Amino acid sequence: MRLIFSIAFLGLIVSLKCMAQVSFGANYLGGKVMLHTSKIHIQAPNYSQALELSYQRQSQGNQYWHKRYGYPETSFNMALVHYGGSELGTAIGIYPAIQFSLLKTLKMIFFFRIGGGLAFATQRWNRLPYSDSMNNILGSRINNFTMIQLGGKMNISPHWSIRAGLHFFHISNAAARQPNYGINTSGFFIGSAYCPQHHSTTITNNFKGSSPYKKFILGATASISFAEDKVTDGPIYPNYTFGILSGWHWREKFRSSIGLDAAFSEKMRSFYKNNYLFPGKEKSQAWRYSVFLAHEFLWGRVGLPLQLGYYLNKPLGGEPIYQKVGLNYHFIRNLHNHKLGDAYLMLQLKTHYASAEYLEMGLGVLF
């Protein structure tokens, strides 16, 4: 066992020497839970706090997208959250993040940072009598986690930096389980980071290759999602979505596209069957069709997709417009090939304005 730890420690030292601009940071977050709807039964605690631990890496210009985005900093993070009251308990968030420089001076860097991942919450709504049935803010222990920060960073020595600013983070389960009002927390943060090598003041563009993108593309997507009925502890229905799209890459960091989506709702089919609607045609009537515009911000193999769609039919009424936001991982990246050039995993949240419908998991291909 001692030999294993020694080998792991030596591996860490070697990796640090091979990776310039790696740093380890810690931030203290203080603030307050924001109750954004009167439907939430509990009262917000007086004060909430969190400890954020980060493994950070400054881009060095050896990828085509580094210069395009102003040499951003990427990180892998853990947030230990204490909401300040027994009703909400605590949470642990694990998430990657990317930090963009908004303004640079001789001594300061002002930045915008955004990240997302998974969170485990110790408290959730439960119908059983031994639990706190007033806590109707979360319906599950496993949730998604989103962190947004706006702040400034100052290098105070060759190895140490300090940072401070404002934060907002959100926990919810994307309507997979009810209730799903989510927990929004905002406030300030202050922290520091240690760089084992030293902070570099200049970055040169070392990328010598060409862009991996071809300009015009065709594609297809397929995804599945699950959502609980509006009744708490009710049935969980699957949804299946298929799409086709046509798009184009521009400036080596964006992908815009237009397309068509067809979404099958098992909840709709069950509703028709239980209410004797469209007998014999329940499946064909449970499809929703839509047109959409989409835009994806690309950072190498990682993409942040945004989508705005308009329903061509509304079997059960509701809003005519929907939105999607999420994360794509492009595990095949060879768009100079005229055959299959790109394949990616999708994780997207579908909403109608501020109301989440479900979280999609799927696969996309581009030709």
Disulfide bonds with the S-S distance in Angstrom:
none
